[in-house]
Amino acid sequence: MITLDDVRAAALHLPRTEEHLIREYVKFKVGRIVYASVSPDETTMGFAFPKEERESLIAAEPEKFQLPRSSDMRYNWVHLRMPVLTPRELVPLVLDAWLMAVPRSVGDAYLESLPVQP
């Protein structure tokens, strides 16, 4: 199970990320672009995700992922259920969401700075 602290740990070390409290939701932003948002009760996290891949993600793991509310369907956005996700699964989702929010040069520079995995 992940918590807000797990999301913070995955997000705040990413360049240009800022944390904001907006209408009781904790949001992680790059400039004006929100790439992750945790609900006040910490049961749901919304995150940036390509619209064209959303249906297949949800179909593959419906116990973890769900569609955003209808007003957010126009955005590159999906929700996950925090109680069923592990911190290990969270990190790549937050990284991919962040990559959608930052300029490509910033994302590429960050990825190049990571140690190479064997």
C-alpha positions in Angstrom: 0.0 0.0 0.0 1.3 3.4 -0.9 0.9 6.6 1.1 1.2 10.3 0.4 4.7 10.1 1.8 5.6 7.5 -0.8 4.3 9.8 -3.6 6.3 12.7 -2.1 9.4 10.5 -2.1 8.9 9.6 -5.7 8.1 13.1 -6.9 10.0 15.8 -4.9 13.5 14.8 -6.1 12.5 15.3 -9.7 13.7 18.6 -11.2 11.3 21.5 -11.2 8.7 19.7 -9.1 6.7 21.7 -6.6 4.1 20.4 -4.1 0.9 22.4 -3.6 -2.3 21.9 -1.5 -5.3 22.8 -3.7 -8.8 22.2 -2.4 -7.4 19.6 0.0 -5.7 17.7 -2.7 -1.9 17.4 -2.6 -0.7 18.2 -6.2 2.7 17.8 -7.7 3.4 20.3 -10.5 6.0 21.4 -13.0 5.2 25.1 -13.6 1.4 25.1 -14.2 1.1 21.5 -15.2 -0.1 19.0 -12.6 1.3 15.6 -13.1 0.2 13.8 -9.9 -2.6 14.5 -7.4 -3.4 12.7 -4.2 -7.0 12.8 -2.8 -7.6 14.1 0.8 -8.3 10.6 2.1 -5.2 9.2 0.4 -7.1 6.4 -1.3 -6.8 7.7 -4.9 -4.0 9.2 -6.9 -4.5 10.8 -10.3 -1.5 11.0 -12.6 -0.6 12.1 -16.1 -1.0 9.2 -18.6 -1.5 9.2 -22.4 -5.2 9.2 -23.3 -4.7 6.7 -26.1 -3.2 4.1 -23.7 -5.7 4.7 -20.8 -8.2 2.0 -21.8 -5.6 -0.7 -22.1 -4.0 0.1 -18.8 -7.4 -0.1 -17.0 -8.4 -3.3 -18.8 -5.1 -4.9 -17.8 -5.4 -4.1 -14.1 -8.9 -2.9 -13.2 -8.3 -3.5 -9.5 -5.5 -0.9 -9.6 -6.5 1.7 -12.2 -9.7 3.5 -13.1 -10.9 6.3 -15.4 -10.8 9.8 -14.1 -14.1 11.7 -13.5 -15.9 12.6 -16.7 -14.8 16.3 -16.5 -11.1 15.1 -16.6 -11.5 12.7 -19.5 -10.3 15.3 -22.0 -6.9 15.3 -20.2 -4.0 12.9 -20.3 -5.0 11.5 -16.9 -5.9 8.3 -15.1 -6.5 7.3 -11.4 -5.1 4.6 -9.3 -6.2 3.0 -6.1 -3.5 3.7 -3.6 -4.2 0.7 -1.2 -3.5 -1.9 -3.9 -0.3 -0.4 -5.3 3.2 -1.0 -3.9 5.9 1.7 -3.6 8.0 -0.2 -6.2 5.1 0.1 -8.7 4.6 3.8 -7.9 8.1 5.1 -8.9 7.9 4.4 -12.7 4.3 5.8 -12.8 5.4 9.0 -11.2 8.5 9.3 -13.4 6.5 8.7 -16.6 3.9 11.3 -15.5 6.6 13.8 -14.7 8.2 13.2 -18.1 4.9 14.3 -19.7 5.0 17.6 -17.8 8.6 18.8 -18.2 10.3 20.0 -21.3 11.9 17.2 -23.2 15.4 18.5 -22.7 14.9 18.5 -18.9 13.6 14.9 -19.0 16.4 13.7 -21.2 19.0 15.3 -19.0 17.5 13.7 -15.9 17.3 10.3 -17.5 20.9 10.6 -18.7 22.1 11.4 -15.1 20.6 8.2 -13.7 23.0 5.3 -13.0 22.9 2.6 -15.6 21.1 -0.5 -14.5 22.9 -3.8 -15.3 
